[in-house]
Amino acid sequence: MSIENINNLPQESVIVWLDSTIEKTKDNQDTKALLRQLVRGRLFTFDDPNQCIEHIKTELIRKRVFLIVSNAFGQNVIPLIYELPYIQAIYIYCGNRKVAESWKKPEFKISGIFTKKQPLLHQICNDVVNVCDPDDDLPMSIFHLAERENTLQKLSDESAEFMWYRSLLMVLRLMAKYGNSKTEMIAECRAKYHDNELEKKKIDDFEQNYCPKRAFWWYTCDNFVYRLLNKALRTQDIEIIFKFRFFINDLHNQIEQLYHQYLDTHASIINHHHLRVYRGQLLSLTELNVLKLSVNELISMNSFLSTTLNQELAKIFAGTNDQSNESSSLQSVLFIIDIYNMSKETTPFAMLKNHSWCLDEEDEVLFTISAIFKVESDE
């Protein structure tokens, strides 16, 4: 999907959940927490159908809406809103499948009837990915350890790219304070979103109110910053990356600051401290084979790498145990990342709890750009 096509779509995906028991069971509360992380906090919950309908019709007309509804409300609510063009899919989440089967109709945009949270979460994740601009690739470079004593001229193409890209990013960060880098970034964003009033207001807000301490907030909020920067890093669009150099530098510095605080907090145990994080992703067979051939090699991520402490959430993003992926050309991959030997000289990461756009229920761990990992095994 091109940038021009993306700009003609409502930009944010939101989940609306209508159920009178959301806060009454532990399972529903856990489901709510996972849903918030799937869409970066953009979850709206209701126990009153009239308030829900009013909110959808007045406040969400510029969004992509994915609606979860209980049996008790679905039969009456769905006929009133399913024809709204921004309703992408509807999910019936209930305790009795037969009751829902008795009243649902083919035209209702119903993506499924679910009695358990895991199948529901998998389906929503797949639907959101299919509707939105896909991000199925894993932006990375590979360095072959056997070449570590070679000169640059003797490196393989893969290893040379690894070294070149890391050096480029280092230079860009050093250049961040020179020139009108913020002005250049804002001008680029305005050009990309010249016909999108919602994003133009966000760009105005960024221009007037941005400060380095808000870098996490802007990166974790689904907006023009997150989309344009990630796309540029993913495709290695050097021209756009250069224009975002001041923000890249601010985000790196904020990650580094939190990382040093983490080291200081764990100073007494850091020598034998171990942290495990996860990332779930759908990869093409080609990309998966590249990873399999890279066991015992180094890989460098060409972008900021988002991971989670929550293995269950990572599995949802990976689509593991999802039957709908069996015929897909994409492969479910769960990355298990173990971090040892932490020091102020190693690649920084940040625990984003209380620092991201979604302040609560946040398990995200963000690695700085160009983090290096060694591939130990594939299973």
SEPA-269589 format. One record per residue (C-alpha): z negated, y, x negated; residue in one letter. Coordinates in steps of 0.5 Angstrom, whole numbers, padded with zeros to 4 digits, always signed. Layout:
! SEPA-269589
ZYXA
...
END
This chain:
! SEPA-269589
+0000+0000+0000M
+0002+0007-0003S
-0003+0013-0004I
+0002+0016+0002E
+0001+0011+0007N
-0007+0011+0005I
-0007+0018+0007N
-0004+0017+0013N
-0010+0012+0015L
-0017+0014+0017P
-0020+0013+0011Q
-0027+0010+0012E
-0029+0003+0015S
-0035+0002+0019V
-0039-0003+0022I
-0042-0002+0029V
-0047-0007+0032W
-0049-0007+0039L
-0055-0012+0040D
-0062-0011+0043S
-0065-0016+0038T
-0063-0013+0032I
-0070-0011+0029E
-0073-0016+0033K
-0072-0022+0028T
-0072-0023+0021K
-0065-0027+0021D
-0062-0020+0024N
-0065-0016+0019Q
-0063-0020+0013D
-0056-0020+0017T
-0056-0012+0017K
-0058-0011+0010A
-0052-0015+0008L
-0047-0011+0013L
-0050-0005+0010R
-0048-0007+0003Q
-0041-0010+0005L
-0039-0003+0007V
-0043+0002+0003R
-0048+0003+0008G
-0043+0005+0014R
-0047+0001+0019L
-0049+0004+0026F
-0053+0000+0030T
-0055+0001+0038F
-0059-0003+0043D
-0056+0002+0048D
-0049+0000+0051P
-0047+0007+0053N
-0050+0011+0047Q
-0045+0006+0043C
-0039+0007+0047I
-0040+0015+0047E
-0041+0014+0039H
-0035+0010+0038I
-0031+0015+0042K
-0033+0022+0040T
-0036+0020+0032E
-0031+0015+0030L
-0024+0017+0032I
-0023+0018+0024R
-0025+0011+0022K
-0023+0004+0022R
-0028+0001+0026V
-0031-0007+0026F
-0035-0008+0032L
-0040-0013+0033I
-0043-0015+0040V
-0048-0019+0043S
-0046-0024+0049N
-0051-0020+0053A
-0047-0013+0052F
-0040-0016+0050G
-0037-0018+0057Q
-0038-0011+0060N
-0037-0006+0053V
-0031-0010+0050I
-0026-0008+0056P
-0028-0001+0056L
-0026+0000+0048I
-0022-0005+0046Y
-0015-0001+0047E
-0018+0004+0042L
-0013+0004+0036P
-0018+0005+0031Y
-0022-0001+0033I
-0020-0006+0028Q
-0023-0012+0030A
-0029-0015+0035I
-0034-0020+0033Y
-0038-0024+0038I
-0045-0025+0035Y
-0049-0030+0040C
-0053-0036+0041G
-0048-0039+0046N
-0041-0040+0044R
-0039-0043+0051K
-0041-0037+0055V
-0037-0032+0050A
-0031-0037+0051E
-0032-0036+0059S
-0030-0029+0059W
-0026-0027+0053K
-0019-0025+0053K
-0013-0026+0048P
-0012-0018+0048E
-0019-0016+0046F
-0018-0016+0039K
-0023-0021+0038I
-0023-0024+0031S
-0028-0030+0032G
-0035-0032+0036I
-0040-0033+0031F
-0047-0036+0032T
-0049-0036+0025K
-0049-0030+0020K
-0045-0033+0014Q
-0039-0035+0018P
-0039-0028+0021L
-0040-0024+0014L
-0034-0028+0011H
-0030-0026+0017Q
-0032-0019+0017I
-0031-0019+0009C
-0024-0022+0010N
-0022-0017+0015D
-0024-0011+0012V
-0020-0013+0006V
-0014-0014+0010N
-0014-0008+0013V
-0016-0004+0007C
-0012-0002+0001D
-0013-0009-0003P
-0017-0009-0009D
-0016-0016-0011D
-0014-0016-0019D
-0020-0016-0024L
-0018-0010-0029P
-0020-0013-0036M
-0017-0014-0043S
-0018-0020-0047I
-0020-0020-0055F
-0019-0026-0059H
-0025-0027-0063L
-0021-0031-0068A
-0017-0024-0070E
-0023-0020-0071R
-0022-0019-0078E
-0015-0018-0077N
-0012-0011-0078T
-0009-0007-0072L
-0002-0009-0074Q
-0004-0016-0074K
-0007-0016-0067L
-0004-0020-0061S
-0002-0016-0056D
-0008-0018-0052E
-0013-0016-0057S
-0009-0009-0059A
-0009-0007-0052E
-0017-0009-0052F
-0018-0004-0058M
-0013+0001-0056W
-0016+0002-0049Y
-0023+0002-0051R
-0021+0008-0056S
-0018+0012-0051L
-0024+0012-0046L
-0028+0014-0052M
-0024+0020-0054V
-0023+0022-0047L
-0031+0022-0046R
-0031+0026-0052L
-0026+0031-0049M
-0030+0032-0042A
-0033+0038-0044K
-0026+0042-0046Y
-0022+0045-0042G
-0022+0046-0034N
-0023+0038-0033S
-0027+0039-0026K
-0021+0044-0024T
-0016+0039-0026E
-0019+0033-0022M
-0020+0037-0016I
-0013+0040-0016A
-0011+0032-0017E
-0015+0030-0011C
-0012+0036-0007R
-0005+0034-0008A
-0007+0027-0006K
-0010+0029+0000Y
-0006+0035+0002H
-0005+0032+0009D
-0012+0029+0010N
-0017+0034+0013E
-0023+0030+0013L
-0022+0028+0005E
-0020+0036+0004K
-0027+0038+0007K
-0030+0033+0002K
-0027+0035-0004I
-0029+0042-0002D
-0036+0040-0002D
-0035+0036-0009F
-0032+0043-0011E
-0038+0047-0009Q
-0044+0042-0010N
-0043+0037-0015Y
-0048+0036-0021C
-0048+0031-0026P
-0054+0028-0023K
-0050+0027-0017R
-0045+0022-0020A
-0048+0016-0017F
-0048+0019-0010W
-0041+0021-0011W
-0038+0014-0014Y
-0042+0010-0009T
-0040+0013-0003C
-0033+0011+0000D
-0029+0017-0001N
-0023+0020-0005F
-0027+0020-0012V
-0029+0013-0011Y
-0022+0011-0009R
-0017+0015-0014L
-0022+0014-0020L
-0022+0006-0019N
-0014+0006-0017K
-0013+0010-0024A
-0017+0005-0028L
-0015-0001-0025R
-0008+0001-0026T
-0009+0004-0033Q
-0006+0011-0030D
-0007+0015-0036I
-0005+0021-0033E
-0010+0021-0027I
-0016+0018-0032I
-0015+0024-0036F
-0016+0029-0030K
-0022+0025-0028F
-0025+0025-0035R
-0031+0030-0034F
-0033+0025-0028F
-0032+0019-0032I
-0037+0022-0038N
-0042+0024-0032D
-0042+0017-0029L
-0043+0014-0036H
-0049+0019-0038N
-0052+0017-0032Q
-0052+0010-0033I
-0054+0010-0040E
-0060+0015-0038Q
-0062+0010-0033L
-0061+0004-0038Y
-0066+0007-0043H
-0071+0008-0037Q
-0070+0001-0036Y
-0071-0001-0043L
-0077+0003-0044D
-0080+0000-0037T
-0079-0007-0040H
-0081-0005-0047A
-0087-0010-0048S
-0082-0016-0046I
-0075-0014-0047I
-0074-0019-0053N
-0075-0025-0049H
-0072-0021-0042H
-0066-0024-0039H
-0063-0021-0033L
-0058-0025-0028R
-0053-0021-0024V
-0047-0024-0020Y
-0040-0021-0018R
-0036-0024-0012G
-0028-0023-0012Q
-0022-0026-0010L
-0017-0027-0016L
-0010-0029-0016S
-0008-0036-0019L
-0005-0032-0025T
-0011-0028-0026E
-0016-0034-0026L
-0012-0038-0031N
-0012-0032-0036V
-0020-0033-0035L
-0020-0040-0036K
-0016-0039-0042L
-0021-0034-0045S
-0027-0039-0045V
-0031-0037-0052N
-0027-0030-0052E
-0029-0023-0051L
-0027-0019-0044I
-0027-0012-0043S
-0027-0009-0036M
-0023-0003-0036N
-0027+0000-0030S
-0034+0001-0028F
-0036-0006-0026L
-0040-0007-0020S
-0045-0013-0019T
-0051-0015-0015T
-0057-0018-0016L
-0056-0022-0009N
-0052-0028-0010Q
-0051-0029-0003E
-0048-0023-0002L
-0043-0024-0008A
-0041-0031-0005K
-0039-0027+0001I
-0035-0022-0003F
-0032-0028-0006A
-0030-0032+0000G
-0034-0038-0002T
-0034-0044+0003N
-0029-0040+0007D
-0024-0044+0010Q
-0019-0039+0012S
-0018-0038+0004N
-0016-0045+0003E
-0008-0043+0005S
-0009-0037+0001S
-0006-0035-0006S
-0012-0032-0008L
-0018-0036-0011Q
-0025-0035-0009S
-0029-0033-0016V
-0036-0032-0017L
-0038-0029-0024F
-0045-0031-0026I
-0047-0026-0032I
-0053-0027-0036D
-0055-0021-0040I
-0060-0022-0046Y
-0062-0018-0053N
-0062-0011-0049M
-0063-0005-0054S
-0061+0002-0054K
-0054+0000-0058E
-0052-0005-0053T
-0047-0003-0047T
-0051+0000-0041P
-0052-0002-0034F
-0056+0002-0028A
-0060-0001-0022M
-0057+0003-0017L
-0063+0002-0012K
-0065+0009-0010N
-0060+0013-0013H
-0053+0011-0009S
-0051+0013-0003W
-0054+0008+0001C
-0061+0009-0002L
-0064+0003+0002D
-0063-0005+0001E
-0059-0004-0005E
-0058-0009-0010D
-0052-0006-0014E
-0052-0006-0022V
-0047-0002-0025L
-0044-0003-0032F
-0041+0003-0035T
-0034+0003-0036I
-0031-0002-0042S
-0037-0007-0042A
-0036-0013-0046I
-0037-0020-0044F
-0036-0027-0047K
-0034-0032-0043V
-0038-0038-0044E
-0035-0043-0039S
-0031-0044-0032D
-0034-0049-0027E
END
